[in-house]
């Protein structure tokens, strides 16, 4: 199991990303608009920089929903390789058969 503080910190980041997503998208579009005056684009970048750092989507870490493990993460299943193996061996995941030779 991962530290509870690390998992909670990541959840807080996810909430911030959702909260600021619309504002961040609008400012980013304004900053990248080639038809807008240079001063407006610069001001949009300044406003974007004033937003909380943890509201950026790339600061969220993919973590296993079972254990909170940050590495060996399968996006499709939202769990780590270790949790996948344990649940698969226990017969909790339909269609998954552990290979042995």
Z-matrix of the N, CA and C atoms (Angstrom, degrees):
N
C 1 1.449
C 2 1.522 1 110.48
N 3 1.306 2 114.69 1 140.22
C 4 1.462 3 120.84 2 177.26
C 5 1.527 4 108.96 3 -77.80
N 6 1.329 5 115.24 4 161.96
C 7 1.463 6 119.45 5 176.41
C 8 1.524 7 108.95 6 -61.62
N 9 1.303 8 114.85 7 137.57
C 10 1.466 9 119.46 8 -178.44
C 11 1.528 10 111.15 9 -62.75
N 12 1.348 11 116.19 10 -34.42
C 13 1.464 12 119.59 11 -179.60
C 14 1.528 13 111.19 12 -64.32
N 15 1.340 14 117.10 13 -37.70
C 16 1.468 15 120.61 14 179.58
C 17 1.525 16 110.80 15 -67.19
N 18 1.324 17 116.01 16 -40.32
C 19 1.473 18 120.40 17 179.74
C 20 1.529 19 109.79 18 -66.49
N 21 1.334 20 116.63 19 -43.39
C 22 1.465 21 120.73 20 -179.64
C 23 1.527 22 111.72 21 -66.51
N 24 1.322 23 116.64 22 -37.91
C 25 1.472 24 120.84 23 177.78
C 26 1.528 25 110.03 24 -61.75
N 27 1.331 26 116.19 25 -39.82
C 28 1.457 27 120.75 26 179.25
C 29 1.532 28 110.99 27 -67.92
N 30 1.330 29 116.71 28 -37.01
C 31 1.469 30 120.33 29 177.55
C 32 1.527 31 110.52 30 -65.75
N 33 1.324 32 116.26 31 -38.07
C 34 1.463 33 120.95 32 177.72
C 35 1.532 34 109.85 33 -63.13
N 36 1.333 35 116.28 34 -40.89
C 37 1.465 36 120.50 35 177.55
C 38 1.524 37 110.47 36 -62.07
N 39 1.334 38 116.92 37 -41.37
C 40 1.470 39 120.37 38 179.12
C 41 1.527 40 111.24 39 -61.54
N 42 1.337 41 116.53 40 -41.42
C 43 1.468 42 120.36 41 178.43
C 44 1.529 43 110.83 42 -63.75
N 45 1.341 44 117.14 43 -41.30
C 46 1.463 45 120.93 44 179.34
C 47 1.529 46 111.48 45 -65.58
N 48 1.329 47 116.61 46 -38.76
C 49 1.471 48 120.66 47 178.69
C 50 1.522 49 109.56 48 -61.29
N 51 1.340 50 117.29 49 -44.53
C 52 1.467 51 120.73 50 179.12
C 53 1.520 52 111.52 51 -64.84
N 54 1.336 53 115.89 52 -40.31
C 55 1.455 54 120.70 53 -176.41
C 56 1.529 55 111.89 54 -65.05
N 57 1.324 56 117.67 55 -42.89
C 58 1.462 57 122.54 56 -174.28
C 59 1.534 58 113.80 57 -99.01
N 60 1.324 59 118.51 58 5.60
C 61 1.471 60 120.80 59 -174.25
C 62 1.528 61 112.34 60 -58.88
N 63 1.318 62 117.42 61 -47.53
C 64 1.470 63 120.73 62 -176.86
C 65 1.531 64 110.79 63 -66.69
N 66 1.319 65 116.45 64 -45.33
C 67 1.467 66 120.81 65 -179.36
C 68 1.527 67 110.65 66 -63.15
N 69 1.340 68 115.50 67 -42.65
C 70 1.460 69 121.09 68 -179.76
C 71 1.526 70 110.73 69 -64.52
N 72 1.322 71 117.19 70 -41.51
C 73 1.468 72 121.28 71 -179.89
C 74 1.529 73 111.03 72 -65.12
N 75 1.337 74 116.26 73 -41.52
C 76 1.468 75 119.95 74 -179.92
C 77 1.529 76 111.03 75 -65.04
N 78 1.326 77 116.97 76 -44.56
C 79 1.468 78 120.52 77 179.46
C 80 1.523 79 111.34 78 -66.24
N 81 1.322 80 116.39 79 -37.69
C 82 1.458 81 119.93 80 179.95
C 83 1.529 82 110.94 81 -66.57
N 84 1.331 83 116.41 82 -40.42
C 85 1.462 84 120.55 83 178.07
C 86 1.525 85 110.58 84 -64.46
N 87 1.328 86 116.25 85 -39.58
C 88 1.462 87 121.11 86 179.03
C 89 1.531 88 110.58 87 -66.76
N 90 1.327 89 117.01 88 -38.98
C 91 1.463 90 121.40 89 -178.38
C 92 1.530 91 111.82 90 -70.40
N 93 1.311 92 116.93 91 -29.23
C 94 1.471 93 120.66 92 -177.35
C 95 1.526 94 113.48 93 -95.73
N 96 1.337 95 117.71 94 -1.87
C 97 1.463 96 122.22 95 -179.37
C 98 1.529 97 110.12 96 -73.15
N 99 1.322 98 115.91 97 114.13
C 100 1.473 99 121.25 98 -178.14
C 101 1.525 100 112.75 99 -71.40
N 102 1.327 101 117.58 100 -23.42
C 103 1.464 102 121.16 101 -177.81
C 104 1.528 103 112.41 102 -81.29
N 105 1.323 104 117.21 103 -17.48
C 106 1.473 105 120.90 104 -178.67
C 107 1.529 106 109.94 105 -77.25
N 108 1.327 107 117.25 106 153.79
C 109 1.467 108 120.14 107 177.38
C 110 1.535 109 111.07 108 -63.55
N 111 1.307 110 114.75 109 152.03
C 112 1.467 111 121.14 110 -176.72
C 113 1.529 112 111.94 111 -59.65
N 114 1.321 113 116.31 112 -37.73
C 115 1.469 114 120.59 113 -178.34
C 116 1.539 115 111.40 114 -65.54
N 117 1.332 116 116.48 115 -40.67
C 118 1.469 117 120.43 116 178.55
C 119 1.528 118 110.96 117 -65.57
N 120 1.330 119 115.49 118 -40.78
C 121 1.467 120 119.93 119 178.91
C 122 1.526 121 110.59 120 -63.94
N 123 1.321 122 116.25 121 -40.01
C 124 1.465 123 121.06 122 179.73
C 125 1.531 124 110.61 123 -65.61
N 126 1.346 125 116.27 124 -42.76
C 127 1.464 126 120.53 125 178.13
C 128 1.532 127 111.68 126 -63.56
N 129 1.330 128 116.50 127 -36.19
C 130 1.466 129 120.46 128 177.32
C 131 1.523 130 110.30 129 -64.22
N 132 1.325 131 116.49 130 -39.64
C 133 1.482 132 119.97 131 178.19
C 134 1.527 133 111.11 132 -66.46
N 135 1.333 134 116.99 133 -37.11
C 136 1.460 135 119.95 134 177.55
C 137 1.529 136 111.16 135 -64.96
N 138 1.333 137 116.58 136 -42.31
C 139 1.463 138 120.58 137 178.00
C 140 1.523 139 110.89 138 -64.99
N 141 1.317 140 115.60 139 -37.39
C 142 1.466 141 121.02 140 178.10
C 143 1.530 142 110.97 141 -64.01
N 144 1.319 143 115.92 142 -38.00
C 145 1.463 144 121.04 143 179.82
C 146 1.526 145 111.74 144 -71.40
N 147 1.333 146 117.18 145 -23.68
C 148 1.472 147 120.51 146 -179.98
C 149 1.520 148 112.71 147 -80.14
N 150 1.326 149 117.73 148 -15.24
C 151 1.464 150 120.31 149 177.28
C 152 1.528 151 109.15 150 -66.25
N 153 1.329 152 117.66 151 155.70
C 154 1.467 153 119.73 152 179.23
C 155 1.528 154 111.60 153 -60.43
N 156 1.325 155 116.02 154 140.55
C 157 1.466 156 120.08 155 -179.55
C 158 1.517 157 112.12 156 -59.92
N 159 1.315 158 116.12 157 -39.19
C 160 1.464 159 119.75 158 -176.92
C 161 1.528 160 113.07 159 -73.48
N 162 1.324 161 118.01 160 0.49
C 163 1.465 162 119.87 161 175.68
C 164 1.530 163 111.43 162 -88.25
N 165 1.327 164 117.10 163 -1.94
C 166 1.468 165 120.73 164 176.73
C 167 1.530 166 109.06 165 -81.20
N 168 1.334 167 117.58 166 132.64
C 169 1.465 168 120.16 167 -175.52
C 170 1.525 169 114.49 168 -62.12
N 171 1.324 170 117.98 169 -27.47
C 172 1.462 171 118.74 170 -176.91
C 173 1.534 172 112.77 171 -77.30
N 174 1.343 173 117.87 172 -2.73
C 175 1.464 174 120.79 173 176.76
C 176 1.528 175 112.22 174 -88.49
N 177 1.337 176 116.90 175 -9.46
C 178 1.462 177 121.03 176 178.13
C 179 1.526 178 108.75 177 -80.85
N 180 1.328 179 115.38 178 133.49
C 181 1.457 180 121.39 179 -178.63
C 182 1.523 181 108.98 180 -101.46
N 183 1.328 182 116.87 181 134.02
C 184 1.462 183 120.31 182 175.13
C 185 1.524 184 108.21 183 -71.10
N 186 1.329 185 116.57 184 122.89
C 187 1.459 186 121.62 185 -179.46
C 188 1.523 187 110.06 186 -128.76
N 189 1.313 188 115.31 187 148.95
C 190 1.458 189 122.80 188 176.80
C 191 1.525 190 109.06 189 -62.38
N 192 1.331 191 117.08 190 132.61
C 193 1.457 192 120.34 191 179.51
C 194 1.515 193 112.37 192 -76.29
N 195 1.330 194 117.31 193 -17.37
C 196 1.466 195 121.24 194 179.92
C 197 1.523 196 110.41 195 -86.16
N 198 1.342 197 116.20 196 -50.54
C 199 1.465 198 120.31 197 -173.35
C 200 1.523 199 114.17 198 -111.52
N 201 1.332 200 118.17 199 -20.85
C 202 1.458 201 121.22 200 -177.01
C 203 1.514 202 112.78 201 87.50
N 204 1.333 203 117.08 202 6.15
C 205 1.461 204 121.53 203 -178.43
C 206 1.525 205 110.89 204 -65.75
N 207 1.362 206 118.24 205 132.57
C 208 1.462 207 120.21 206 -176.10
C 209 1.530 208 114.55 207 -86.94
N 210 1.312 209 118.14 208 -15.44
C 211 1.474 210 119.92 209 -176.38
C 212 1.518 211 110.73 210 -112.08
N 213 1.339 212 115.30 211 159.63
C 214 1.460 213 120.37 212 179.77
C 215 1.521 214 111.01 213 65.36
N 216 1.333 215 116.47 214 42.12
C 217 1.458 216 122.93 215 -173.39
C 218 1.522 217 110.64 216 -95.68
N 219 1.344 218 116.32 217 130.25
C 220 1.464 219 121.73 218 174.41
C 221 1.527 220 107.76 219 -99.58
N 222 1.324 221 117.08 220 115.94
C 223 1.464 222 120.94 221 -176.56
C 224 1.524 223 112.66 222 -62.81
N 225 1.309 224 116.02 223 -40.74
C 226 1.455 225 120.20 224 -175.98
C 227 1.529 226 111.88 225 -62.70
N 228 1.322 227 116.62 226 -35.75
C 229 1.463 228 121.51 227 -177.06
C 230 1.521 229 113.13 228 -100.75
N 231 1.335 230 117.47 229 -11.07
C 232 1.459 231 124.20 230 -177.67
C 233 1.520 232 112.54 231 56.33
N 234 1.336 233 116.12 232 39.14
C 235 1.456 234 120.00 233 176.56
C 236 1.519 235 110.31 234 -149.19
N 237 1.334 236 115.03 235 163.54
C 238 1.456 237 120.50 236 -177.92
C 239 1.525 238 110.43 237 -81.85
N 240 1.300 239 115.70 238 166.12
C 241 1.462 240 121.55 239 -178.28
C 242 1.523 241 111.31 240 -63.44
N 243 1.332 242 116.55 241 -34.80
C 244 1.462 243 120.59 242 -177.94
C 245 1.531 244 110.80 243 -70.36
N 246 1.345 245 116.31 244 -45.22
C 247 1.464 246 120.36 245 177.80
C 248 1.528 247 110.33 246 -64.02
N 249 1.328 248 116.77 247 -37.59
C 250 1.459 249 121.55 248 178.45
C 251 1.521 250 110.39 249 -61.98
N 252 1.304 251 117.42 250 -44.09
C 253 1.465 252 121.36 251 -179.77
C 254 1.527 253 111.37 252 -65.40
N 255 1.337 254 116.70 253 -43.79
C 256 1.467 255 120.28 254 -179.12
C 257 1.526 256 111.27 255 -64.96
N 258 1.341 257 116.75 256 -46.14
C 259 1.464 258 119.74 257 179.27
C 260 1.529 259 111.60 258 -67.82
N 261 1.333 260 116.64 259 -34.79
C 262 1.461 261 120.41 260 177.52
C 263 1.516 262 112.09 261 -67.03
N 264 1.326 263 117.15 262 -40.37
C 265 1.467 264 121.42 263 178.60
C 266 1.526 265 110.69 264 -67.26
N 267 1.322 266 116.65 265 -32.27
C 268 1.468 267 121.05 266 179.25
C 269 1.529 268 111.65 267 -80.47
N 270 1.338 269 117.71 268 -5.19
C 271 1.459 270 121.56 269 178.68
C 272 1.520 271 113.19 270 78.15
N 273 1.339 272 116.70 271 23.53
C 274 1.462 273 120.70 272 -177.30
C 275 1.530 274 112.38 273 -87.91
N 276 1.349 275 117.47 274 -14.23
C 277 1.471 276 120.73 275 -178.73
C 278 1.524 277 108.25 276 -111.45
N 279 1.333 278 117.49 277 114.78
C 280 1.469 279 120.02 278 -177.37
C 281 1.537 280 111.19 279 -66.04
N 282 1.332 281 114.26 280 136.84
C 283 1.451 282 120.60 281 176.58
C 284 1.506 283 114.64 282 85.52
N 285 1.315 284 118.87 283 -5.78
C 286 1.450 285 122.18 284 -178.56
C 287 1.533 286 109.03 285 -97.54
N 288 1.335 287 115.07 286 123.17
C 289 1.467 288 120.55 287 178.97
C 290 1.518 289 107.55 288 -122.01
N 291 1.325 290 116.40 289 128.28
C 292 1.467 291 121.04 290 179.24
C 293 1.520 292 108.40 291 -71.72
N 294 1.311 293 114.67 292 131.59
C 295 1.460 294 120.45 293 -178.55
C 296 1.527 295 109.87 294 -86.98
N 297 1.321 296 116.44 295 138.04
C 298 1.467 297 120.79 296 173.81
C 299 1.518 298 108.13 297 -146.12
N 300 1.328 299 115.66 298 141.11
C 301 1.471 300 119.66 299 -178.83
C 302 1.499 301 110.92 300 -142.43
